[in-house]
Amino acid sequence: LGYMYKGALAVSLVVCFVAVFYTNKHSPATSLHPTSRLTYRLFALGDIHGDLSNTIAILGAAGVIDPHNGTWIAGSSVLVQTGDIVDRGPDALAVYRLMERLAIEAKEQGGRVVSLWGNHEYMNAMGDWRFVSKDDIARFGSRHARCVAFSASGEIGQAWLSRYQVSYRDEHVRAHFVHGGIESTFSHPINNNNNTNFVFDESGRDLMHHLLHTNASCDNGGGGYGGISATSLRRRSTWKDPYHAFYAERGPMWSRFYATSRDPCPDAEKVMQDLDVDVLVMGHTTHVSGPVVRCNGTVRLIDTGLSAAYEGIPYILEIAKDEKNQTIFIDHYITDKDG
């Protein structure tokens, strides 16, 4: 993502489980352990960026998968991955395949894997390979094979079209998940046939379908390591709204408003009212020292630089309900760095 915050680290190899309720600090401040049985569990995983090893490690540490064989063990729980599986690291293909397998296994147990697009998924769909590593291309076998995989007829493109989405609203924990962030200019609901929808979901889905079905860059071998195809640049230059607004700097894929604004809370309150939720969860802006919590716990930024490309902290946020219907936030970490 080319943008991160650095903080001091002084930790040893350990997995931490900390349950917290809302706090008005910018990081979890109150350590509480659930005193009653959890009746609903949701796990949120931020940017992965091509790191299979750390992905498996944190999913195992959080109890989502068996750490020995990688199978789903979370029963009826929900796993939300907020996008940016691809780029920087070498393991995008393996991670996408992992998520597809876990989606099948979770469904068999009454659970669910929700996969969201990030800005890097859109970049690859349009032939923008500026953050693709040579090792990643090698995993596919060739530039052309990689490009085909990210087309409408390819393995990853088909998964995107059938199972991925722009955002996710969980009614049980009343939380909304998206890659970059939903600012108030995007949160106005629209009603179609008595169903409440949002422009950002529809325009983002339509844009991804358009990109995957019109990507012509495979004709000359793909975007190419370290580059962006001329076809991609020409196509993007002709975009109009809603595509242009959706993919703009302050759109749902690229926004850093909740990470960088001095006071994002009034905007967050308006967005939560529009979306009918109590919590906004997003990735995209990397904080290698750990997750960031703002606005009395209602805004949670979960991209902690899991990928070895960032050398951050593998992390999963768990949001759970207990028998008293209390919402509990549990931070799952793996930390093994000194600094």
ROMAR-189329 format. One line per 3 residues: for each residue x, y, z of C-alpha. Coordinates in steps of 0.25 Angstrom, whole numbers, plus 2048, in hexadecimal, padded with zeros to 3 digits. Layout:
X/Y/Z | ...
This chain:
800/800/800 | 80C/809/801 | 807/810/80E
808/80B/81C | 80A/810/82A | 816/80B/832
816/809/841 | 81F/803/84C | 81F/7F4/84D
824/7EC/859 | 81E/7DF/85A | 821/7D0/859
81B/7C4/852 | 80D/7C3/858 | 7FF/7C3/854
7F6/7CD/85C | 7E7/7CC/85E | 7E1/7D9/864
7D3/7DC/865 | 7CF/7EA/865 | 7C2/7F2/865
7C1/800/860 | 7CC/80A/864 | 7CF/818/861
7DE/816/85F | 7E4/814/852 | 7E8/806/856
7E2/7FB/85E | 7E3/7FF/86C | 7DB/7F6/875
7DE/7E7/876 | 7D2/7DE/878 | 7D0/7D0/877
7C2/7CA/873 | 7BB/7C5/87F | 7B0/7BE/877
7AF/7B5/86B | 7B0/7BC/85E | 7A4/7BA/855
7A9/7C0/848 | 7B7/7C3/843 | 7BC/7CB/838
7CB/7CC/834 | 7D0/7D7/82B | 7DD/7D6/824
7E4/7E2/81D | 7EE/7E3/811 | 7F6/7D6/80E
7FE/7DB/802 | 803/7CD/7FE | 808/7C7/80B
802/7B9/80D | 80B/7B5/819 | 806/7C1/822
7F8/7BF/81D | 7F8/7B1/821 | 7FF/7B4/82E
7F5/7BF/833 | 7E9/7B7/82E | 7EE/7AB/837
7F1/7B4/843 | 7E3/7BA/843 | 7DD/7AC/842
7D7/7AE/834 | 7DF/7A2/82E | 7E6/796/833
7F5/79B/834 | 7FA/78E/830 | 7F2/78A/824
7EB/798/820 | 7DD/793/821 | 7D1/79B/825
7CE/799/834 | 7C6/7A6/837 | 7B9/79F/836
7AD/7A9/833 | 7B7/7B5/834 | 7B8/7BF/829
7C6/7C4/824 | 7C6/7D1/81C | 7D3/7D4/814
7D3/7E3/810 | 7DB/7E2/803 | 7E9/7E3/7FE
7ED/7D5/7FE | 7F5/7D8/7F1 | 802/7DF/7EE
810/7E2/7F5 | 811/7D3/7FB | 813/7C7/7F2
807/7BE/7F7 | 7FB/7C5/7F1 | 7F6/7B8/7EA
7F8/7AF/7F6 | 7F0/7B9/7FF | 7E5/7BA/7F5
7E4/7AB/7F4 | 7E4/7AA/804 | 7D9/7B4/805
7D1/7AC/7FB | 7D3/79F/802 | 7D0/7A5/80F
7C3/7AB/80A | 7BE/79D/806 | 7C2/797/813
7BC/7A2/81B | 7AF/7A1/814 | 7AF/792/817
7AF/795/826 | 7A5/7A0/825 | 7AF/7AC/825
7B3/7B5/81A | 7BF/7BC/813 | 7BD/7CA/80E
7C7/7CF/804 | 7C8/7DE/801 | 7CF/7E4/7F5
7DA/7EE/7F9 | 7E1/7F9/7F0 | 7EC/7EE/7EC
7E1/7E5/7E7 | 7DC/7F0/7DE | 7EA/7F4/7D9
7ED/7E5/7D5 | 7DF/7E5/7CE | 7E3/7F1/7C5
7F1/7EC/7C2 | 7F8/7F5/7CC | 804/7EC/7D1
80D/7F6/7D7 | 80D/7EF/7E4 | 80E/7E1/7DF
81B/7D9/7E3 | 823/7D1/7DA | 821/7C5/7E3
812/7C7/7E3 | 813/7C6/7D3 | 81B/7B9/7D5
810/7B3/7DD | 807/7B4/7D1 | 811/7AF/7C8
811/7BB/7BE | 80C/7C9/7BC | 802/7C4/7B3
7FD/7B9/7BC | 7FC/7C3/7C7 | 7F4/7CD/7BF
7EA/7C2/7BB | 7E8/7BE/7C9 | 7E4/7CC/7CC
7DA/7CD/7C0 | 7CB/7C9/7C0 | 7CE/7BB/7BB
7DA/7B9/7C5 | 7DA/7B2/7D2 | 7DB/7BF/7DB
7D2/7C7/7D2 | 7C7/7BD/7D3 | 7C9/7BD/7E2
7C8/7CC/7E2 | 7BB/7CC/7DA | 7B4/7C1/7E1
7B8/7C3/7F0 | 7BE/7D1/7F2 | 7B8/7DE/7F5
7BB/7ED/7F9 | 7B6/7ED/807 | 7AF/7E5/811
7A5/7E8/81C | 7A4/7DE/828 | 796/7E0/82F
79A/7D8/83B | 7A5/7E1/840 | 7A0/7ED/838
7AD/7EF/831 | 7B1/7F4/823 | 7BE/7EF/81C
7C4/7F5/80F | 7D3/7F6/80A | 7D6/805/80B
7CA/80C/812 | 7BC/811/80F | 7BC/821/810
7AE/828/812 | 7AE/82C/803 | 7AC/81D/800
7A3/818/80B | 795/81D/806 | 78C/811/804
784/80E/7F8 | 777/806/7F8 | 775/7FC/7EC
769/7F3/7ED | 768/7F5/7FC | 776/7F1/7FE
780/7FB/804 | 78D/7FB/7FC | 799/805/7FB
79F/80B/7EE | 7AD/807/7F2 | 7A9/7F8/7F3
7A2/7F9/7E5 | 7AC/801/7DE | 7B8/7FA/7E4
7B2/7EC/7DF | 7AF/7F1/7D2 | 7BD/7F7/7D0
7C3/7EA/7D4 | 7BA/7E2/7CA | 7BE/7EC/7BF
7CD/7EC/7C1 | 7CD/7DC/7C2 | 7C5/7DB/7B5
7CC/7E6/7AD | 7DB/7E3/7B1 | 7E3/7E2/7A4
7F0/7E3/7AB | 7F2/7D4/7AA | 7F4/7D5/79B
802/7DA/79D | 806/7D2/7A9 | 800/7DA/7B4
802/7E7/7BB | 811/7E3/7BD | 819/7E3/7CA
81B/7F1/7CF | 811/7F7/7C5 | 803/7FB/7C1
7FE/7F8/7B3 | 7FB/803/7A9 | 7ED/7FC/7A7
7EA/7FE/7B6 | 7EF/80D/7B6 | 7E6/810/7AA
7DA/809/7B0 | 7DB/810/7BD | 7DC/81E/7B7
7CF/81C/7B1 | 7C7/818/7BE | 7BC/821/7C2
7B3/820/7CF | 7B0/818/7D6 | 7BD/810/7D2
7C6/81C/7D3 | 7C0/820/7E1 | 7C0/812/7E6
7CF/810/7E3 | 7D3/81F/7E6 | 7DD/822/7F2
7D2/824/7FC | 7C9/818/7F6 | 7C7/80B/7FE
7D4/804/7F9 | 7DE/810/7FB | 7D8/818/806
7E2/81B/812 | 7D8/825/819 | 7D6/81D/825
7E5/81A/827 | 7EA/828/824 | 7DF/832/828
7E1/83A/835 | 7D2/837/838 | 7CB/82D/830
7C0/82A/83A | 7B5/834/835 | 7B6/82D/827
7B7/820/82E | 7AA/822/835 | 7A3/827/829
7A8/81A/821 | 7A4/811/82C | 796/817/82C
794/815/81D | 79A/807/81E | 792/803/82A
79E/7FE/832 | 7A6/801/83E | 7B4/7FE/83A
7BC/801/82D | 7C8/7F7/82A | 7D2/7FA/81F
7E0/7F6/81A | 7E9/7FD/80F | 7F1/807/818
7FC/7FF/81F | 7FF/801/82D | 80B/7F7/830
80A/7F9/83F | 7FC/7F4/840 | 7ED/7F7/83D
7E8/805/83F | 7DB/808/847 | 7D4/815/845
7C7/81C/849 | 7C4/815/856 | 7C7/807/84F
7BD/809/844 | 7C8/80A/839 | 7D2/7FF/838
7DE/7FF/82E | 7E3/7F0/82D | 7EF/7F1/823
7FB/7EE/82C | 805/7EA/821 | 803/7DB/822
80B/7D9/815 | 81A/7D7/817 | 81B/7E2/80C
817/7EC/818 | 81D/7E4/824 | 811/7E8/82C
809/7E0/836 | 7FF/7D4/831 | 7F2/7D8/837
7E3/7D4/837 | 7D8/7DC/83D | 7CD/7D3/843
7BF/7D9/846 | 7B6/7D0/84E | 7A9/7D0/856
7A7/7C9/863 | 79B/7C3/86A | 798/7D1/870
798/7D6/861 | 7A4/7DF/865 | 7AD/7E2/859
7BC/7DE/85C | 7C8/7E2/854 | 7D4/7D8/855
7E2/7DB/84F | 7EA/7CF/84A | 7F8/7D2/848
805/7CB/844 | 811/7D4/848 | 81F/7CF/846
827/7DC/844 | 830/7E4/84D | 832/7F3/84A
